[in-house]
Amino acid sequence: MNKKLLAIGLVILLVSSGIIAFFLLTAGNKKPSSDAIRVACVGDSLTQSPWYSYELWKLLGSEQYAVRNFGAGSTTVSLESETPYMNTSVFQSALEFNPNIVIIMLGTNDAQPSLHQYNTSFVGDYVKLIAAFQGLSSEPKIWLVLPPPLFSNQSGRISPEYFKLTVIPSIEQVANETNLPIIDVYSALVSYSNYFPDGVHPNKEGTQLIAEEVYRTIVTQNGDKVAP
């Protein structure tokens, strides 16, 4: 193929991909109507990718729900890390959204070896995060997500075994202490390692499964309608 044509084709591909990404990022982020049910998707890079929140928005129904993506890459529950979720502007934006529903999927980055020493403060820090949302005037319904499994440690930054044996049980402990329901994405995706190219981040098919599990759980636990 002519190099000039190849270059033109590459530019077209990049531009079209950018347009798609822009649509995915903004489709569920329009200013909600006064009676829309506001859903805040809170989390790290697993949430920041637009696919999960967009698929959830489609499943819930674009007319009745306003789904916002409040994901911040590399963030943690732990306040001892360099990037606590609670220290981000995204967290403040999530609070200002005054959501009716909050879906929190954090904990993956807390499996970093450098943070293992702060394991004893994980539960307390997570409770503080939850309390911030519970104090909102919208009195949101809150679900805690058990994040998808870690299938490898290619980067050397995250420990799959520690995540499974320590982080996941700690999130379950938080749910018990706060009397909040859990969405078990971990179990739902444990047989889909092929959907995680780098062993940590899901591809489009993986994020769709996450959205489906979130949707199925909140609808099942609330009957046919998820209302504020």
C-alpha positions in Angstrom: 0.0 0.0 0.0 1.2 3.5 -0.8 2.8 5.1 2.3 0.7 8.3 1.9 -2.5 6.3 1.7 -1.4 4.3 4.8 -0.8 7.5 6.7 -4.2 8.9 5.7 -5.9 5.7 6.8 -4.1 5.8 10.2 -5.3 9.4 10.7 -8.8 8.5 9.8 -8.7 5.6 12.3 -7.4 7.8 15.1 -9.9 10.5 14.4 -12.8 8.1 14.3 -11.6 6.4 17.5 -11.4 9.8 19.2 -15.0 10.6 18.1 -16.2 7.3 19.5 -14.4 7.9 22.8 -15.8 11.4 23.0 -19.3 10.1 22.5 -18.9 7.4 25.1 -17.5 9.9 27.6 -20.3 12.4 27.1 -23.3 10.3 26.3 -24.1 9.4 29.9 -22.7 12.7 31.2 -25.4 15.1 30.0 -27.0 17.5 32.5 -29.7 15.4 34.1 -33.3 16.6 34.1 -34.8 17.5 37.4 -36.6 14.1 37.8 -33.7 11.9 36.4 -32.2 9.2 38.7 -28.6 10.2 39.1 -26.1 7.4 39.2 -22.5 8.0 40.1 -19.9 5.4 39.0 -17.1 5.8 41.5 -13.7 4.1 41.1 -10.2 3.9 39.6 -9.1 3.1 36.0 -11.6 0.2 35.8 -14.3 2.8 36.1 -12.6 5.6 34.2 -12.7 3.7 31.0 -15.9 5.0 29.4 -17.3 1.6 28.3 -18.6 0.3 31.7 -20.5 3.4 32.6 -21.8 3.8 29.0 -23.1 0.2 28.9 -24.7 0.6 32.3 -26.4 3.8 31.1 -27.8 1.9 28.1 -29.1 -1.0 30.3 -30.7 1.3 32.9 -32.4 3.4 30.2 -31.2 6.8 29.0 -34.6 8.5 29.5 -34.9 7.7 33.2 -31.3 7.7 34.4 -28.3 10.0 34.2 -25.2 8.0 34.7 -21.9 9.8 35.4 -18.4 8.4 35.2 -16.4 9.5 38.3 -13.4 7.2 37.7 -9.9 8.3 38.5 -7.0 6.1 37.3 -4.4 4.8 39.8 -6.5 5.8 42.8 -6.8 3.9 46.1 -9.1 3.5 49.0 -6.1 3.9 51.3 -5.4 7.5 52.4 -1.7 6.5 52.9 -1.0 6.1 49.2 0.2 8.9 46.8 -3.2 8.9 45.1 -6.1 8.4 47.4 -9.5 8.6 45.6 -10.7 11.0 48.4 -8.0 13.5 47.5 -9.0 13.9 43.9 -11.2 16.6 42.3 -13.2 13.7 40.7 -14.3 12.7 44.2 -15.5 16.3 44.9 -17.3 16.3 41.6 -19.1 13.0 42.5 -20.3 14.6 45.7 -21.5 17.7 43.9 -23.4 15.5 41.5 -25.6 14.7 44.6 -26.4 11.2 43.3 -29.4 9.0 44.1 -27.3 5.9 43.5 -23.6 5.3 44.1 -21.6 2.4 42.7 -18.2 2.2 44.2 -15.5 -0.1 42.6 -12.2 0.6 44.3 -9.5 -1.6 45.9 -7.5 -2.9 43.0 -4.7 -0.5 43.4 -4.6 -1.1 47.1 -3.0 -4.5 46.3 0.3 -2.7 45.5 3.0 -4.2 47.7 4.0 -0.7 49.0 0.5 -0.4 50.6 0.3 -3.8 52.3 1.6 -2.2 55.5 -1.5 0.0 55.6 -3.9 -3.0 55.4 -5.2 -2.3 58.9 -6.5 1.2 57.9 -8.1 0.0 54.7 -11.5 -0.7 56.3 -11.6 2.6 58.2 -10.6 4.6 55.1 -13.3 2.9 53.0 -15.9 3.7 55.7 -14.8 7.4 55.6 -15.4 7.4 51.8 -18.8 5.9 52.2 -19.7 8.4 54.9 -19.1 11.3 52.6 -21.7 10.0 50.2 -24.1 9.0 53.1 -24.0 12.7 54.2 -25.4 14.0 51.0 -28.9 15.5 50.9 -29.9 13.0 48.2 -29.4 10.2 50.7 -28.1 7.8 48.0 -28.4 4.1 47.8 -24.9 2.8 47.8 -23.4 -0.5 46.4 -19.9 -1.7 47.0 -18.4 -3.7 44.1 -15.9 -6.5 44.6 -13.6 -5.6 41.6 -12.8 -8.1 38.9 -9.9 -10.6 39.6 -6.3 -9.9 38.9 -5.2 -12.5 36.4 -1.5 -11.7 36.3 1.2 -9.4 37.7 2.8 -8.3 34.5 3.6 -4.8 35.7 4.9 -6.0 39.1 2.9 -3.3 40.8 -0.1 -5.3 42.0 -0.2 -8.6 43.9 -3.1 -10.9 42.6 -2.8 -13.2 45.7 -2.9 -10.3 48.1 -5.8 -8.8 46.3 -7.8 -12.1 46.5 -6.9 -13.0 50.1 -6.8 -9.6 51.7 -8.4 -6.8 49.7 -11.6 -8.7 48.7 -12.3 -9.9 52.3 -11.7 -6.4 53.5 -14.3 -4.9 51.1 -16.7 -7.6 52.4 -15.9 -6.5 56.0 -16.7 -2.9 55.0 -20.0 -4.0 53.6 -20.8 -5.9 56.8 -19.9 -2.9 59.0 -21.8 -0.4 57.0 -24.7 -2.7 56.2 -24.4 -2.0 52.5 -25.0 -4.5 49.6 -22.3 -6.0 47.5 -22.1 -6.4 43.7 -19.8 -9.4 43.2 -18.1 -8.6 39.9 -15.1 -10.7 41.1 -17.1 -14.0 40.9 -18.9 -13.0 37.7 -15.6 -12.5 35.8 -13.4 -15.1 37.4 -13.7 -17.4 34.4 -13.0 -14.7 31.8 -9.2 -14.1 31.9 -9.3 -13.8 28.1 -11.1 -10.5 28.6 -8.2 -9.0 30.5 -5.3 -8.4 28.0 -2.9 -7.2 30.6 -4.2 -9.3 33.4 -5.7 -6.3 35.2 -7.8 -4.1 32.9 -10.8 -5.5 31.0 -11.4 -5.1 27.3 -14.8 -3.9 25.9 -16.3 -7.4 26.4 -15.1 -7.4 30.0 -16.5 -4.0 30.8 -19.8 -5.0 29.3 -20.0 -8.0 31.7 -19.2 -5.6 34.6 -22.1 -3.3 33.5 -24.4 -6.3 33.2 -23.6 -7.6 36.7 -24.0 -4.1 38.2 -27.3 -3.6 36.4 -28.6 -7.1 37.3 -27.8 -6.7 41.0 -29.2 -3.3 41.6 -32.4 -4.1 39.7 -32.8 -7.5 41.5 -32.3 -5.9 44.9 -34.8 -3.2 44.2 -37.5 -4.9 42.2 -38.3 -3.8 38.7 -37.4 -0.2 39.4 -34.4 1.5 40.9 -35.7 4.7 42.2 -34.4 7.4 44.6 
